[in-house]
Amino acid sequence: MMRIVFMGTPDFGVPTLEAVLDAGHEVAAVYTQPSRAAGRGLNARKSPVQVLAEAKHIPVLTPVRLKGEAEQAAFRDLKSDAAVVVAYGLLLPRPILDAPRLGCFNVHASLLPRWRGAAPIQRAIMAGDAETGVSIMHMGEGLDTGPVCLAERVTIGEEETAGELHDRLADVGARLMVEALADLEHGRLACREQGEGATYADKIENADARLDWSRPAAELHNQIRGLSPQPGAWFEAELNGKPERVKVLRAAVAKATGAPGTVLDGDLTIACGTDALRLIEVQRAGKRAMKVEDFLRGAALPPGSKLG
């Protein structure tokens, strides 16, 4: 078994940390992002990875940067065989990459070189990809440019959301990382350069989430799936006499026509540039997610209404 430093922050990293521990490896320390203010009370909230690490009595470090000599010396002093990195949130400088005896290895939620970057799950669905996967990468200084050691393809369901795909890929990544560590320990891990054809999964910005009803319904359907449950694709409508932003968490393409943005029926089918979208699950600001029929009980959007 090997001595591992684990570096990760969100839920996506939790299955991999659990799998590395279950495989019998020694986790010398966990690096994660510092606690962030969250919730209505803006209380400091530990990352999911930190919560698990503390439950397992693993030392946790939360540096805000890794470029200083003190941070790099502390990392070297751990004398690890390898670092496992899963959605950590900081770029690793060369002294960190070089510190573990066998290198740093990353779980990335795409088939590299497609969808390098911050939001590979969301971007794959938003682009209408039929498949994605998980890559185990031997990390270098570039943005997700290192050699790929293991990869597994995963089909994306036609109605699957980013949240659902996230959970499936997290489990695949955990299994692949344990396999990669076993191969690494026994000197049989083979990695290959990525080659050409890179695409980039840029961070999701607010503008990416606004629904433009002039676009084809199929594209908006992918946008909604790719941004569900967070941050949520949204439109603006006049509700109870004032404009309000409404998130759409689930929808279905419908064969109907009309002026884009027009409510076509009592089931909240909205005309798009091509075809229409029948909204299924929505969320008003500050409210829970709800089925459209429940939403319509408290929001008057009769046929003929125009959405922003």
C-alpha positions in Angstrom: 0.0 0.0 0.0 1.1 3.6 -0.6 1.3 6.8 1.3 -1.2 9.2 -0.4 -1.9 12.9 -0.1 -5.6 13.6 -1.2 -6.5 16.9 -2.6 -10.2 17.6 -3.2 -13.1 19.8 -2.2 -16.7 19.2 -3.4 -19.0 16.1 -3.3 -17.4 14.8 -6.5 -14.2 14.0 -4.5 -15.9 12.1 -1.7 -16.3 8.7 -3.4 -12.7 8.7 -4.5 -11.4 9.5 -1.0 -13.6 6.7 0.4 -12.3 4.3 -2.2 -8.7 5.1 -1.6 -9.1 4.5 2.1 -11.1 1.3 1.5 -8.3 0.0 -0.7 -5.9 0.2 2.3 -3.8 3.1 1.3 -2.5 5.5 4.0 -3.8 9.0 3.5 -1.2 11.2 5.2 -3.2 14.4 4.8 -6.2 15.9 3.0 -5.9 19.3 1.2 -9.2 21.1 0.6 -10.5 24.6 0.1 -11.1 26.7 3.2 -14.6 26.8 4.7 -16.9 29.2 2.9 -19.9 31.2 4.0 -23.0 29.5 2.9 -26.8 29.3 3.5 -29.1 32.1 4.7 -27.1 32.7 7.8 -23.8 32.8 5.8 -22.2 30.5 8.3 -18.8 29.0 7.5 -19.3 25.6 6.0 -16.6 22.9 5.6 -16.2 21.2 2.3 -17.7 17.7 1.9 -14.2 16.3 1.5 -13.1 17.9 4.8 -16.2 16.6 6.6 -15.3 13.0 5.5 -11.6 13.5 6.3 -12.3 14.7 9.8 -14.7 11.8 10.4 -11.8 9.4 9.4 -9.4 11.3 11.7 -7.2 12.4 8.8 -5.2 15.7 9.1 -6.8 18.4 7.0 -5.0 21.4 5.5 -6.7 24.4 3.9 -4.1 26.7 2.4 -5.5 29.6 0.3 -2.5 29.2 -2.0 0.3 26.8 -2.8 2.9 29.1 -4.3 4.7 30.0 -1.1 7.8 28.2 0.1 6.2 27.5 3.5 3.3 25.7 1.8 5.5 23.8 -0.5 7.8 22.7 2.2 4.9 21.5 4.3 3.7 19.5 1.3 7.2 18.0 0.7 7.5 17.0 4.4 4.5 14.6 4.0 6.9 12.4 1.9 4.0 10.9 -0.1 4.3 8.3 -2.8 1.5 10.0 -4.8 -1.1 12.7 -4.7 -4.7 12.0 -5.7 -6.4 15.2 -6.9 -10.2 15.5 -7.5 -11.8 18.9 -8.1 -9.4 20.5 -5.6 -9.9 24.1 -6.9 -6.2 25.3 -7.0 -3.7 24.9 -9.8 -0.7 22.9 -8.6 2.7 24.7 -9.2 5.7 22.6 -10.3 7.2 22.2 -6.8 3.9 20.6 -5.6 3.7 18.4 -8.7 7.3 17.2 -8.2 7.0 16.5 -4.5 5.3 13.0 -4.4 7.7 10.2 -5.3 5.5 8.9 -8.2 3.6 12.1 -9.1 0.2 13.6 -8.9 -2.9 11.9 -10.5 -6.2 13.6 -11.2 -9.8 12.3 -11.7 -11.2 14.4 -14.6 -14.9 14.0 -15.6 -14.5 13.8 -19.3 -12.7 11.9 -22.1 -9.7 14.1 -22.4 -8.7 16.1 -24.4 -12.4 16.9 -24.8 -13.7 19.2 -22.2 -10.6 20.3 -20.4 -11.3 22.8 -17.6 -13.7 23.7 -14.9 -17.2 22.5 -16.0 -16.8 19.3 -18.1 -20.0 17.6 -16.9 -22.2 20.7 -17.6 -20.6 21.5 -20.9 -20.9 18.0 -22.3 -24.6 17.9 -21.7 -25.1 21.5 -22.9 -23.3 20.6 -26.1 -25.7 17.7 -26.7 -22.9 15.0 -26.4 -24.2 11.5 -26.4 -21.3 10.2 -24.3 -18.6 11.4 -21.9 -16.5 9.6 -19.4 -13.7 9.8 -16.8 -10.0 10.1 -17.3 -7.2 9.5 -14.8 -4.5 11.9 -15.7 -0.8 12.2 -14.7 -0.8 15.9 -13.9 1.5 18.5 -15.5 1.5 22.3 -15.3 -1.0 22.8 -18.1 -4.7 22.9 -17.8 -5.7 19.2 -17.9 -3.0 18.6 -20.5 -1.1 15.7 -18.8 -0.9 12.1 -20.1 -4.0 9.9 -19.7 -3.4 6.7 -17.8 -6.9 5.2 -17.7 -10.3 6.2 -19.2 -13.8 4.9 -19.3 -16.7 5.9 -21.6 -20.1 6.7 -20.1 -23.3 7.1 -22.2 -25.3 10.3 -21.3 -29.1 9.6 -21.0 -31.3 11.7 -23.2 -33.1 13.2 -20.2 -30.1 13.0 -17.7 -29.3 16.1 -15.8 -25.8 17.3 -14.7 -26.6 16.3 -11.1 -27.4 12.8 -12.1 -24.4 12.4 -14.4 -22.2 13.9 -11.7 -23.0 11.1 -9.3 -22.4 8.4 -11.8 -19.1 9.8 -12.9 -17.9 10.3 -9.3 -18.4 6.6 -8.7 -16.6 5.7 -12.0 -13.7 8.0 -11.1 -13.3 6.4 -7.6 -13.1 3.0 -9.1 -10.7 4.0 -11.8 -8.4 5.8 -9.4 -8.1 2.8 -7.2 -7.2 0.7 -10.3 -4.6 3.3 -11.3 -3.0 3.4 -7.9 -2.7 -0.4 -7.9 -1.0 -0.3 -11.3 1.2 2.6 -10.2 2.3 0.7 -7.1 3.3 -2.3 -9.1 5.0 -0.4 -11.8 2.6 -1.2 -14.6 0.7 2.1 -15.0 1.0 3.2 -18.7 0.0 6.7 -19.6 -0.3 8.2 -23.1 -0.2 11.8 -24.4 -3.7 13.2 -25.1 -3.1 14.3 -28.8 -5.2 16.8 -30.7 -8.8 17.8 -30.6 -9.0 19.6 -27.3 -12.1 21.5 -26.3 -12.5 23.6 -23.2 -15.2 23.5 -20.5 -15.2 27.1 -19.3 -16.6 28.0 -15.9 -20.4 28.5 -15.9 -21.3 32.2 -15.9 -24.6 33.8 -15.2 -25.1 34.5 -18.9 -24.8 30.8 -19.7 -27.9 30.2 -17.6 -30.4 32.6 -19.1 -32.9 30.9 -21.5 -33.2 32.5 -24.9 -36.5 31.4 -26.3 -35.4 32.2 -29.9 -33.1 29.2 -29.8 -34.3 25.7 -30.9 -36.1 23.8 -28.1 -33.6 20.9 -28.4 -30.7 23.3 -27.5 -32.6 24.8 -24.6 -33.5 21.3 -23.3 -29.7 20.5 -23.2 -29.0 23.8 -21.5 -31.6 23.0 -18.8 -30.3 19.5 -18.2 -26.7 20.7 -18.2 -27.4 23.3 -15.5 -29.8 21.2 -13.3 -29.9 21.4 -10.3 -27.2 24.1 -10.0 -27.0 26.9 -11.0 -30.3 26.3 -12.9 -31.3 27.7 -16.3 -33.7 30.5 -15.8 -36.2 32.9 -17.5 -37.9 36.0 -16.3 -41.7 36.4 -16.1 -44.2 38.8 -14.6 -45.6 37.1 -11.6 -48.1 38.7 -9.2 -47.4 42.1 -10.8 -43.6 42.1 -10.6 -40.8 40.5 -12.6 -39.3 37.3 -11.1 -36.6 34.9 -12.1 -37.7 31.3 -12.4 -35.3 28.4 -12.7 -36.2 25.4 -15.0 -34.9 22.1 -13.7 -36.7 19.7 -16.0 -38.4 20.1 -19.4 -39.3 18.2 -22.5 -39.3 19.1 -26.2 -42.8 19.4 -27.7 -43.9 19.6 -31.3 -45.6 23.0 -31.3 -45.1 26.4 -32.8 -45.6 30.0 -31.9 -43.8 33.3 -31.3 -40.7 32.5 -29.2 -41.3 33.0 -25.5 -45.1 32.6 -25.7 -47.0 30.4 -23.3 -49.0 28.0 -25.6 -51.2 26.2 -23.2 -52.2 25.6 -19.6 -49.4 23.1 -19.1 -46.7 25.8 -19.5 -45.5 24.8 -23.0 -43.3 27.6 -24.3 -42.7 28.3 -27.9 -39.1 28.4 -29.0 -37.2 29.3 -32.2 -37.9 25.7 -33.4 -40.5 23.6 -31.7 -41.4 24.2 -28.0 -40.5 23.3 -24.4 -43.0 21.8 -22.0 -41.7 22.8 -18.5 -41.9 20.0 -15.9 -40.1 21.1 -12.8 -39.3 24.7 -11.8 -38.1 26.7 -8.8 -39.0 30.3 -7.9 -36.5 32.5 -6.1 -36.2 31.5 -2.4 -38.6 28.5 -2.9 -38.2 24.8 -3.2 -38.3 23.0 -6.5 -41.8 22.1 -7.6 -43.8 20.4 -10.3 -45.2 22.9 -12.9 -48.8 22.1 -11.8 -47.9 23.2 -8.3 -46.1 26.3 -9.6 -49.1 27.3 -11.7 -51.4 27.3 -8.6 -49.5 30.4 -7.3 -48.4 32.0 -10.6 -50.7 33.2 -13.3 -49.2 32.5 -16.7 -52.2 31.9 -18.9 -51.8 30.9 -22.6 -50.7 34.0 -24.6 -48.4 35.2 -21.8 -45.0 36.3 -23.0 -41.8 35.3 -21.1 -38.7 37.4 -20.8 
